[in-house]
């Protein structure tokens, strides 16, 4: 995914959750499990994008573009603009609270 494609997806969706992670990141694994539950619960009300900061140059450039310095990092977008973010291992309750404040 290019930066342009990323920006387009974020702009076109009502609510977007972007997860920045790496396969080697231990705190990223429980966050991934929580995100799976979020996807099940929110269904088509939310678009989730997973960006592996080590996967390829495009995804690494998106992380750089967004100035992501630590992982896991979650960005919460509503109708395009960034509304909130979480850095580090967070609980489902924290993610739910942030998402519900945007719905």
LINGI-V406838 format. One record per pair of residues at least 12 apart in sequence whose C-alpha atoms are under 7 Angstrom apart, sorted by the first residue. I is the first residue (numbers start at 0). J is the second residue. Records with the same first field share a line. If there is no record, write none. Layout:
I: J ; J
This chain:
0: 57 ; 58
1: 57
2: 61
9: 76 ; 79
10: 78 ; 79
11: 78 ; 79
12: 46 ; 78
13: 77 ; 78
14: 44 ; 45 ; 46 ; 76 ; 77 ; 78
15: 45 ; 46 ; 47 ; 75 ; 76 ; 77
16: 46 ; 47 ; 48 ; 73 ; 74 ; 75 ; 76
17: 47 ; 48 ; 49 ; 73 ; 74 ; 75
18: 48 ; 49 ; 50 ; 72 ; 73 ; 74
19: 49 ; 50 ; 51 ; 52 ; 70 ; 71 ; 72 ; 73
20: 50 ; 51 ; 52 ; 70 ; 71 ; 72
21: 51 ; 52 ; 53
26: 71 ; 88
27: 71 ; 88
30: 88 ; 89
33: 91
69: 86
70: 86 ; 87
71: 86 ; 87 ; 88
72: 85 ; 86 ; 87
73: 85 ; 86
77: 101
